[in-house]
């Protein structure tokens, strides 16, 4: 296994761990979060970050996206097919 693919896999594992921890904390600290509009938006936001990370790989800053979801309580949901909504999280584009 090359160090480049290992580093990429390591970043993916770290990002997915962050998503799981953030989601767990959100559910544990917010009673009824899954029933509230804010909880639903946050979950959608985090899922979209994970989906965009899968689609764009190293070019998408997944952790930054997930941190923005938590900070803004899911109000800024990234859409992977909308370049304006994901522009803040794209990097290393040629």
Long-range contacts (C-beta under 8 A, 24 or more apart in sequence): 8-57, 8-58, 11-58, 12-53, 14-63, 15-50, 15-53, 15-62, 15-63, 15-66, 16-50, 18-63, 18-66, 19-46, 19-49, 19-50, 19-62, 19-66, 22-46, 22-66, 22-69, 22-70, 26-70, 38-73, 38-74, 39-74, 40-74, 41-73, 41-74, 41-75, 41-77, 42-69, 42-70, 42-73, 42-74, 43-74, 44-74, 44-77, 45-69, 45-74, 45-76, 45-77, 45-78, 46-74, 48-77, 48-78, 48-79, 48-80, 49-78, 49-89, 51-80, 52-78, 52-80, 52-86, 52-89, 55-80, 56-80, 56-86, 56-90, 58-92, 59-90, 59-91, 59-92, 59-93, 60-86, 60-89, 60-90, 60-91, 61-89, 61-90, 61-91, 62-89, 64-88, 64-89, 65-89
